[in-house]
Amino acid sequence: MSAGGPAVEPTRDEITAGYRRANEDLDAWLGAATTVELHRKSDGTRWTNEELLFHMVFGYMVVRALLPLVRVVSRLPRPAGAAFAAALNAATRPFDVVNFWGSRAAALVYNRRRMSRKFGRTIQALSRRLEREGPASLGRSMPFPEKWDPFFKPVMTLHDVYAYPTLHFDFHAQQLSLRHPDGPRPEAEPAPKLGPKPELGPGAR
């Protein structure tokens, strides 16, 4: 993003490069951390480092479900899409509960031994789909429940959705209480400011 200027959309190559770099970062953390370190509380959330790492991976898994949803909703009348997003925004509090406990439970399955394989398969699938997208499909958009995640915007294109998970990954990476073996990581893009979040979880969006 240029100082004081509009955000510059990442290119396809930049998006897929971000996927690969996130995969390398995940492997580095998982490979270097001890079991004690992975089970240690993260910095600023109620998750452990292992649970937070899974939540970072989960952002990419969510995108695979969002892509067909954007294609469908983008074909509906805009008021219908806006009503759908408003209903989801109204359910933000129960979503936060499910988001927190779901990531905690799923990390028991996708632990350090399985998480990396799942992530690799997920980003390969996303990269293949992105390569096949044309300009028209990448421009399809739908209203989003922006209260659900700091990086959700009121309206998002398919291009935005492909770029989203790495923003989410980098933001939460700053909350790990793990040292990256290759040194400090690039500073994440700051999350857009939201109103007060209910005290029911880790700020887990």
Buried (B, 14 or more C-beta within 10 A) or exposed (E): EEEEEEEEEBEBEEBBEBBEBBBEBBBBBBEEBEEEBBEBBBEBBBBBBBBBBBBBBBBBBBBEEBBEEBEEBBEEEEEEBBEBBEEBBEEBEEBBEEBBEBBBEBBEEBBBEEBBEBBBEBBEBBBEBBEEBEEEBBEBBBBBBBBBBBBBBEBBBBBBBBBBBBBBBBBBBEBBBBEBEEEEBEEBEEBEEEEEBEEBBBBBB
